[in-house]
Amino acid sequence: MTSPNREQIVAALEGVIDPVDGKSITAKGMVQGIDINDEAVNVMIAVDPAQGPALEDLRQAAEKAVASVNGVTTARVALTAERPKAANTPNPQQPAAAKPHQTGQRPQGASQKPLELPTVRSIITVASGKGGVGKSTTSVNLALSLVAKGLKVGLLDADIYGPSLPRMMGLRDAKPTPSGTQGKMIPPSAFGMRVMSIGFMVDEEQPVIWRGPMAMGALEQLLRDTDWGDLDVLVVDMPPGTGDIQLSMAQRVPVTGAVIVSTPQDIALLDARKGLNMFRKVNVPVFGLIENMSYYKCPECGHVDHIFDHGGAHKAADELGVPFLGEIPLDLKIRLGADEGKPIVCTEPDGEHAKAYGAIADKIAAAIDEQVGPATEPKKKSLFPKISFK
């Protein structure tokens, strides 16, 4: 089968009409990007967020048009929410003020039917109230620690605005591939685990300028259109904060439990409490708190310094009545492993840090079993594939 080309995709999209003014989306310059990977096609369309409910209809129409092109086996269309230029707008680059979120209101544009992932036994969100606490690094190493326990694990990058997992998993040049299931994509794999991220669809240095409803729509597509296979655990690396994406994820997806990551200082713990209480309000079980960057141990003399204080997360967990899952040190090797796509639990599986992540993973696995019951197949001790880092 001949792979489709850009001209064919553009021609197909010429028939997709913006219901606001009855004009073709190609004539209006709304098609912002076309990515063709063999028979799989990804399209980015810029829309005005004021269109509201028409957004999903437009996306589906575009996706249907792309899928009709000869040679296309998988079509994926995502919407961006850049404000179009207008004559009465002094600065078209300046985004309009966002409307305050109303408690209990579903974000505009989100589909009403709850997402179903029948092949996924459990979903764990790794969250934080603020950025910079090492949540993504923690997500990666915890997920791989669960793989080492013999579980079938997937990893989803839910940070639409700042996706980092392609780099952290050594998958910067990877792309999803078509699945045998219509409309599904097989995500890239690393270290025995399937990984999905919006970062596979956009350039690493390209900003994602989307409003909340568009970001949640893209996240739902990543969840729904990914062929995860049979998973014991899907680990979701959440964006920082407690905004639309976090709330919608908790309300729309059958989350088994949440893990909160914080550093020991008071300001980080204050935000971590907010994140924890958000999950409680939407009835998602909180499996516990992790204290990241808990201490620094000198590799030469073994002296321990508590750079960001120490024990704050443990104290907060006790006060909030949730388990304290463990502490992870501040260490250059952990940071370098994340930057270079060489997670430390894989490069040093018998090291001190891998054991710390592994102990936390044991507690998370036990909490999952308590919520959904033990896996139907007995866990088998899994060794990571032989890893050769060049």
C-alpha positions in Angstrom: 0.0 0.0 0.0 1.3 3.4 -1.0 1.7 5.9 1.9 -0.4 9.0 1.6 1.3 12.4 0.9 0.7 15.9 2.2 -1.1 17.0 -0.9 -3.7 14.3 -0.5 -4.3 15.1 3.1 -4.7 18.8 2.3 -7.1 18.0 -0.5 -9.3 15.9 1.8 -9.4 18.6 4.4 -10.6 21.2 1.9 -14.0 19.6 2.3 -14.1 20.2 6.0 -16.2 23.3 6.8 -15.9 25.6 9.8 -19.6 25.9 11.0 -19.0 29.4 12.2 -18.7 31.0 8.8 -19.2 28.1 6.3 -15.6 28.3 4.9 -13.1 25.5 4.4 -10.6 25.0 7.2 -7.8 24.9 4.6 -8.9 28.2 3.0 -8.9 29.8 6.4 -5.4 28.6 7.2 -6.6 26.6 10.2 -4.5 23.5 9.4 -1.4 24.1 11.5 0.5 20.9 11.0 0.5 17.6 9.2 2.7 14.7 10.3 2.7 11.6 8.1 4.4 8.4 9.5 3.9 5.6 6.9 0.1 5.0 7.0 -0.5 7.1 10.2 -1.4 10.7 9.8 -1.6 13.3 12.6 -3.1 16.7 11.9 -3.2 19.9 14.1 -6.0 22.4 13.5 -6.2 25.8 15.1 -9.6 26.9 16.2 -11.3 29.8 18.1 -12.2 28.5 21.5 -15.4 30.6 21.3 -16.9 28.0 19.0 -17.6 25.9 22.0 -19.6 22.7 21.3 -18.8 22.8 17.6 -15.2 22.0 18.3 -15.7 18.3 18.7 -17.9 18.0 15.6 -15.2 19.8 13.6 -12.5 17.6 14.8 -14.4 14.4 14.0 -15.2 15.7 10.5 -11.6 16.4 9.9 -10.5 13.0 11.3 -13.1 11.3 9.0 -11.8 13.2 6.0 -8.2 12.2 6.7 -9.2 8.6 7.3 -10.8 8.5 3.9 -7.6 9.1 2.0 -6.2 6.1 0.2 -3.4 4.6 2.2 -4.3 6.1 5.6 -4.8 3.4 8.2 -4.8 5.6 11.3 -6.0 9.3 11.4 -5.6 11.5 14.5 -6.7 15.1 14.6 -6.0 17.4 17.5 -7.3 20.9 18.0 -5.2 23.9 19.1 -6.8 27.0 20.6 -4.9 29.9 19.2 -7.0 33.1 18.9 -7.3 34.2 15.3 -6.2 37.7 14.3 -9.0 40.2 14.2 -9.1 43.8 13.0 -10.3 45.1 16.4 -7.6 43.3 18.4 -4.6 45.5 19.2 -2.3 42.6 20.0 -3.4 39.3 18.4 -0.5 37.5 20.1 -1.9 38.3 23.5 -4.3 35.5 24.7 -7.7 36.5 26.1 -8.3 36.3 29.8 -9.4 32.8 30.8 -12.8 32.5 32.5 -12.6 31.3 36.1 -13.4 27.6 36.5 -16.7 26.9 38.2 -16.6 24.1 40.8 -18.3 21.0 39.5 -18.6 22.2 36.0 -17.3 20.0 33.3 -14.7 21.7 31.0 -16.2 22.9 27.8 -15.6 20.5 24.9 -15.1 17.4 27.0 -17.2 14.5 25.8 -19.9 13.4 28.3 -19.4 9.7 28.2 -16.8 8.5 30.7 -13.7 7.0 29.2 -13.4 3.3 29.3 -10.1 1.4 29.0 -11.1 -2.2 29.3 -7.6 -3.6 28.8 -6.2 -1.6 31.7 -6.5 -3.1 35.1 -5.6 0.0 37.1 -4.7 3.7 36.6 -2.3 5.5 38.9 -1.8 9.3 38.7 1.5 10.7 40.0 0.7 14.4 40.8 2.1 17.4 42.6 0.6 20.8 43.6 3.5 22.7 42.0 6.2 22.2 39.4 9.9 21.5 40.0 9.5 18.8 42.6 10.8 16.0 40.3 7.4 14.4 39.6 8.2 13.2 36.1 11.4 11.7 37.2 9.5 10.0 40.0 6.8 8.8 37.6 9.4 7.2 35.3 11.3 5.4 38.0 8.2 4.2 39.8 6.7 2.9 36.6 10.0 1.0 35.8 10.1 -0.3 39.3 6.7 -1.8 38.8 7.9 -3.4 35.5 10.8 -4.9 37.5 8.2 -6.5 39.8 6.8 -8.4 36.8 3.8 -6.1 36.1 2.7 -5.0 32.6 3.0 -1.3 32.8 2.2 1.7 30.5 3.2 5.3 31.0 1.2 8.3 29.9 2.6 11.9 29.8 -0.5 14.0 30.8 1.5 17.2 30.7 0.2 18.6 27.5 2.0 21.9 27.8 5.4 20.6 28.9 5.8 17.0 27.8 9.1 15.6 29.0 8.8 11.8 28.9 10.1 11.4 25.3 13.4 12.8 26.4 13.4 11.0 29.8 12.7 7.7 28.3 15.3 8.0 25.5 12.5 8.3 22.8 13.0 11.8 21.4 12.9 10.6 17.8 10.2 8.0 18.3 6.7 8.1 16.7 3.6 6.0 17.3 2.8 3.4 14.7 -0.6 2.2 13.3 -2.3 -0.6 15.3 -4.3 -3.5 13.9 -7.3 -2.0 15.7 -9.0 0.7 13.7 -8.3 4.2 14.9 -5.6 3.1 17.4 -1.9 3.8 17.6 0.8 1.6 19.1 2.9 3.9 21.3 6.7 3.8 21.4 8.2 1.4 23.9 11.3 1.6 26.1 12.6 -0.7 28.9 9.7 -3.1 28.4 7.0 -0.4 28.7 4.7 1.4 26.3 4.9 5.2 26.6 2.6 7.8 25.1 3.0 11.6 25.0 1.9 14.6 23.0 5.6 15.2 22.7 5.7 12.5 20.0 3.4 14.7 17.9 5.0 18.1 18.2 8.6 19.4 18.0 10.4 19.4 21.3 10.9 23.2 21.2 7.5 24.0 19.8 5.2 25.6 22.5 1.7 24.1 22.8 -0.6 27.1 23.0 -3.9 25.6 24.0 -6.6 26.5 26.4 -7.9 24.1 29.0 -10.7 22.4 26.9 -8.3 21.8 24.0 -5.6 20.3 26.3 -8.1 18.0 27.9 -9.5 16.9 24.5 -5.9 16.0 23.4 -5.3 14.1 26.6 -8.5 12.1 26.1 -7.4 11.3 22.6 -4.1 10.0 23.9 -5.9 7.8 26.3 -8.6 6.6 24.0 -6.7 6.2 20.8 -3.6 4.4 22.2 -3.4 0.7 21.9 -2.1 0.0 25.4 -2.4 -3.8 25.2 -3.3 -5.6 28.4 -1.9 -3.6 31.3 -1.8 -4.2 35.0 -1.0 -0.6 35.7 -1.1 2.6 33.6 1.0 5.3 35.4 -0.1 8.8 34.5 2.5 11.6 34.9 0.2 14.5 35.7 0.9 18.2 35.0 1.6 20.3 38.1 -1.3 22.2 39.8 -5.0 21.6 40.3 -6.5 23.0 37.1 -8.9 21.8 34.4 -6.7 18.9 33.3 -6.3 17.5 36.8 -10.0 17.9 37.6 -11.2 16.4 34.3 -8.8 13.5 34.6 -10.1 12.7 38.0 -13.7 13.0 36.9 -13.6 11.4 33.5 -11.1 8.5 33.9 -11.5 5.6 36.3 -8.5 6.4 38.4 -7.6 3.7 40.9 -5.5 5.9 43.1 -3.2 9.0 43.3 0.3 9.4 44.5 1.5 12.9 45.6 5.1 14.0 45.2 6.6 16.9 47.2 9.9 18.2 48.4 10.3 18.8 52.1 10.0 22.6 52.3 6.8 24.2 53.6 5.9 26.0 50.3 6.0 22.8 48.3 4.0 20.9 51.0 1.4 23.6 51.0 0.7 23.0 47.3 0.9 19.2 47.8 -1.9 19.4 50.3 -4.0 21.3 47.7 -3.4 18.5 45.2 -4.2 15.8 47.7 -7.4 17.5 48.8 -8.5 17.9 45.1 -8.4 14.1 44.7 -10.3 13.6 47.9 -13.0 15.9 46.7 -13.6 13.9 43.6 -13.4 10.6 45.6 -10.1 9.3 44.2 -8.2 7.3 46.8 -4.8 8.8 47.7 -2.2 6.1 48.1 0.2 8.4 49.9 3.0 11.0 49.7 6.5 10.7 48.5 9.2 13.1 49.7 11.5 13.7 46.8 14.9 15.5 47.1 14.7 14.5 50.7 18.4 14.7 51.5 21.8 14.9 49.9 24.4 12.3 50.6 28.0 13.2 49.7 29.3 10.4 47.5 32.8 11.0 48.8 32.4 11.0 52.6 28.8 9.9 53.1 27.8 13.0 55.0 24.1 13.8 54.8 22.7 17.3 54.3 19.0 18.2 54.4 19.1 21.0 51.8 15.4 21.5 51.5 14.6 20.5 55.2 13.6 17.0 56.0 10.6 15.0 57.1 8.0 17.5 56.0 6.2 15.1 53.7 6.1 12.4 56.4 4.7 14.9 58.9 2.1 16.2 56.4 1.1 12.6 55.5 0.5 11.9 59.2 -1.6 15.1 59.6 -3.6 14.3 56.5 -4.2 10.7 57.4 -2.5 9.2 54.3 0.4 6.8 54.1 3.9 8.1 53.8 5.4 6.1 50.9 9.0 6.9 51.2 11.8 9.3 50.5 14.1 9.8 47.5 17.4 11.6 47.8 18.7 14.5 45.8 21.4 13.0 43.6 23.2 14.1 40.5 22.9 10.6 39.0 19.1 10.6 39.2 19.0 14.0 37.4 21.5 13.0 34.7 19.7 9.7 34.1 16.5 11.7 33.5 18.1 14.2 31.1 19.9 11.5 29.1 17.0 9.0 28.8 18.7 6.5 31.1 16.5 6.0 34.2 18.5 5.1 37.3 16.4 2.1 38.2 17.6 0.6 34.8 21.2 1.7 34.8 21.8 0.8 38.4 19.1 -1.8 39.2 20.9 -3.0 42.4 21.8 0.5 43.6 20.5 2.4 46.6 18.2 4.6 44.6 16.6 1.7 42.7 15.9 0.0 46.0 14.2 3.2 47.3 12.0 3.5 44.3 11.3 -0.3 44.5 10.2 -0.1 48.1 7.7 2.6 47.2 6.5 0.6 44.1 5.8 -2.3 46.5 3.5 -0.2 48.5 1.7 1.1 45.4 1.3 -2.4 44.0 -0.2 -3.5 47.4 -2.6 -0.5 47.3 -3.7 -1.4 43.8 -4.4 -5.0 44.8 -6.4 -3.7 47.7 -8.5 -1.5 45.4 -9.1 -3.8 42.4 -8.0 -7.2 43.6 -4.8 -9.1 42.7 -3.8 -9.6 39.1 -5.4 -12.6 37.4 -1.9 -13.8 36.4 0.7 -14.3 39.1 3.4 -11.7 39.1 6.7 -13.0 37.7 10.0 -11.4 38.6 10.9 -9.4 35.5 14.5 -8.5 34.6 14.8 -5.4 32.4 15.9 -6.2 28.8 19.7 -5.9 28.5 20.4 -2.2 28.2 23.2 -0.9 26.1 23.7 2.8 26.5 26.1 4.3 24.0 
